Amino acid sequence: MALPHPLDASDTVAEARRHMAVCNACRYCEGYCAVFPAMTLRREFSTGDLTHLANLCHNCKGCYHACQYAPPHAFGINLPQTFATLRQESYAEYAWPAGAGRLFARNGTILSLLTAALVALALVLTAAIQDPAVLWAPQTGPGAFYRIMPLWLLNGLAGSTFLFALLALTMGAIRYWRGTGRSGGAPLAGPAVLDATVDILALRNLGGGGHGCNDFDEGFSTARRWLHHAMFYGFLLCFAATTTGAIYHNLLGWISPHPFWSLPVQLGTWGGVLLCLGTAGLAWVKTVTDPAPVARQLMGGEYAILALLFLIGATGLLLLAVRHTGAMGLLLAIHLGLVLAFFLALPYSKMVHGLYRGLALLRNARERRAAGTA
């Protein structure tokens, strides 16, 4: 006998199951995105199946605008809204340590307070460590950053929060994979991994049925797809900049700050620009989109994580601009506090959707291979 699923008692799961019963009978939207072909592989919907389908959904909203049973019809089918709520519940349920995800669920206030607290901590530590004459004086040449905040403290704060985020994400991924699993399916082999990787890197499912998403109304648009690309690849470039800087420092002995045309600075600059453009654009899309298929109770947390990412990109760019002036120390502390807040919130915020959606795409590629539809 199968063990009870932690989300079995959720009203959202019951509503999602009702939606899927109607959609599986209708199948008008069968070619719209990855969700509906995956739906047709199932004759009944366990809680794990519904959680998988919710995380496979990319919220293109095409099904809502095409559905003959959408409100004001008595069936009230609103799959984007229901799946968005179920995704949020899955973030909270599978988060590690248990219960931590519920603290952040639907609550941008918690994320905002955490960010403010860590920025304040970084400022207090910086002021406590350094003599004001050093803190506010222009610092130039190799090791300028470490005259403001010692390398051991930077590594300790950033390293500990990053390793915690990595551990929490790994544990959450394991819990999610087990919780959404089902018997059968092709082995988790290279072709399925390649299919999922292409889906992730190309954000193919943000194209809806091929014409784009219904980001604003019933008309099609590719705006959100390109803005997601900007945010996603901007974030990866910023991470690559940090990694390259660590290689320069620890393996090559090249101490930051590096020249403007160096690889770490160029990666960080373009990454910061893309990150700011993507997050600002996505926040704008959220303000002008049709509110009917949107889970409004989740918007606070979504705006908060977009604002945090925007501020990380913006303060990083500003730090580059003022790194040879007396304002460098203040900007360094603020930027560090924002990065620490991001690492600690990462396993529990909307950002974790990238991990769970990636795993959903991997499971979907595996199922398509098994069904011979890949």
C-alpha positions, 0 to 999 in steps of 0.5 A: 500500500502506498504511503500517504503523501504529505500534500494529500490533505491540501485543498489545492491538490483536490482542486487540481485533481478536479481540474485534471479530470475535466482537462483529461476529458476535454483535451482541447489544449493537448498541444499547448505545452508539456503539461497536457501530453504528460497528463494524457499518460495518466489515467488517474492523478496521485498527489505526486503526479499533480505536484509533478504536473504543477512544476512542469507548468511554465505558467504561459496561461494559454490554456486559461484563455483557450478554455471553454470551461474557464470562469465564469463557466460553472466548472471554473477551470483556472489551471494556471492559478491552481498550479501556481498555488500547488507549486508554492505548496510543494516548495514549502513541503519539500524544503529542508530543513522541514518547516523552513519553507512554510516560513517563507511561503506566500510571504515577501515580508519575511524575505524583505526583513531577512534582507534588511537584517543581513545588510545591517549585519554586514554594515555593522561588521564592516564598521566594527572591524575597520578604522573610519579613516580606512573605511572611507578612504579610497582603496586602490591596487591589489587587495583593495577589497580586503582592506575594508573587509578581511578575506577570511571574513568574506570567505566565511560569510559567503562560503557558509551561506552558500554551502548551506544553500547548496545542502538545502537545495540538494536535500529539497531536490531529493525529497521532491524527486521521491515525492513525485516519483511513480513506478515504470518509465524509461531508465534515467539515461543520457538521451532523457538528460539531454532532452531536459537540458535543452528544454531548460537552456532554451526555456522552450516551454515558455513559448506556450504552443509555439506562438508565445505566452499569454502574458498580458491578455489573450494575445501571444507574446514572447516577452516573458521568455526573453526576460527569463533568458536575461535573468537566467543567463545574467545570474549564470554570468555573475556566478561565472564571474565569482568562480573565475575570480576565485580561480584567479586568486587561489590558483593564479595568484591574481588578486582583485580588484581586476582590470575592467577588461579582465574576464571576471569583471566582464562576466560580472558586468554583463551578468549584472546588466542582464540580471537587472534587465530581466528582473525589472522586466519580469516585475513589470510584466507582473504588474500589467498582466491579466490578473484573472489566471494569477494567484495573487496571494503569491505575488508579494514573495515573487516581487520580493525575490525579483527586487532582491536579485535586481538589487544584487545586480545593481549594487554589483554594477555600482560597486564596480563604478565606485571601487576606487573611491571612498564609497567602496566600503559602504557599497561592498557591505551592502552588496555582501549583505544582499548576497548573503540574504539571497543564499539563505532565502534561495532554497525557500523562495520562488527561485527554487522553482528553477530546480524543481521545474528542471527535475520535472522536465527531466522526469517528463523527458524520461516518460516521453522516452518510455512512451516513444513520444520523444 
